[in-house]
Amino acid sequence: MAPAFEPQQDAPLELQGGAGNPSLAVNDGPKSRVTVVGSGNWGSVAAKLIASNTLKLPSFHDEVRMWVFEEVLPSGEKLTDVINRTNENVKYLPGIKLGKNVVADPELDNA
């Protein structure tokens, strides 16, 4: 499933700087939140990339939510619990750390 990018509120952008040297700046305002709907291979990769970018961009909250269809792994653990404990989607993207700011959530309304 494709990631959903729906900012809650966009911070207004302004051009700053002198003539011939404009720069883009984000006004102080509400920060946008990001949720990735889906946690398969592509959803996990999207969450990883987005999470690393939100840490660098002041207009976004650091936390990135990832909606996960809840599954029970052969070990008996819930997939969301394992993702949140290890920062890795061990079923769909094993061996790749998603980032400590990715939070797996099985409840779509919460995510």
C-alpha positions in Angstrom: 0.0 0.0 0.0 1.4 3.4 -0.9 2.4 5.8 1.9 -0.1 8.6 2.7 1.3 12.1 2.9 -1.3 14.3 4.5 0.1 17.1 6.6 -2.3 18.3 9.4 -1.3 21.9 8.7 1.3 23.4 6.5 3.6 26.0 7.8 3.6 29.0 5.5 6.7 29.5 3.4 8.4 32.8 2.9 11.2 34.0 0.6 14.0 35.6 2.6 17.2 37.2 1.6 18.3 40.0 -0.7 17.6 40.5 -4.3 19.3 37.8 -6.4 19.8 35.7 -3.3 16.4 34.5 -2.1 16.2 31.6 0.3 13.2 29.6 1.5 12.3 29.6 5.2 9.5 28.0 7.2 7.7 30.3 9.6 7.2 29.1 13.1 3.9 27.4 13.2 2.3 24.0 13.8 4.5 21.1 12.8 3.2 18.5 10.3 2.9 14.9 11.2 3.6 12.0 8.8 1.9 8.5 8.8 2.8 5.8 6.4 -0.2 3.6 5.7 1.3 0.1 5.0 4.2 -1.8 6.4 5.3 -4.2 3.7 8.6 -3.9 1.8 7.7 -0.5 0.2 5.9 0.9 3.2 8.9 0.1 5.5 11.4 1.6 3.1 9.2 4.8 2.8 8.9 5.0 6.6 12.7 4.7 6.9 13.5 7.4 4.4 10.7 9.7 5.7 11.8 9.2 9.3 15.4 10.2 8.5 14.2 13.3 6.7 11.8 14.4 9.5 14.7 14.5 11.9 16.4 17.1 9.6 13.4 19.3 8.8 12.1 21.6 11.6 8.6 21.8 10.0 7.9 18.2 10.9 7.4 16.2 14.1 10.3 13.8 14.6 8.0 10.8 15.1 6.7 8.9 12.0 3.8 6.6 12.5 3.6 3.4 10.4 0.2 1.6 10.2 0.9 -2.1 10.4 -1.6 -4.9 9.7 -1.2 -6.8 12.9 0.3 -10.3 12.4 1.5 -12.8 14.9 5.0 -14.1 14.0 6.1 -17.7 14.3 7.7 -16.8 17.6 4.3 -15.8 19.0 5.1 -12.1 19.2 3.0 -9.4 17.5 4.7 -7.8 14.5 4.1 -4.3 15.9 5.7 -5.2 19.2 8.8 -6.6 17.4 9.1 -3.5 15.1 8.8 -1.1 18.1 11.3 -3.1 20.2 13.9 -3.7 17.4 13.3 -0.8 15.0 13.2 -3.4 12.3 10.4 -5.0 10.2 11.7 -8.5 10.7 9.1 -10.0 8.3 9.1 -7.6 5.3 12.5 -5.8 5.5 14.8 -7.9 7.7 18.2 -6.6 8.6 17.3 -3.0 7.9 16.8 -0.5 10.8 13.9 1.8 10.3 14.9 4.4 12.7 14.1 5.0 16.4 11.5 7.6 15.4 9.4 5.1 13.5 6.4 3.9 15.6 4.5 0.8 14.4 0.7 1.1 15.2 -1.9 -1.5 14.4 -4.8 1.0 14.8 -5.3 3.1 11.7 -7.2 5.8 13.6 -4.2 6.1 16.0 -1.6 6.1 13.3 
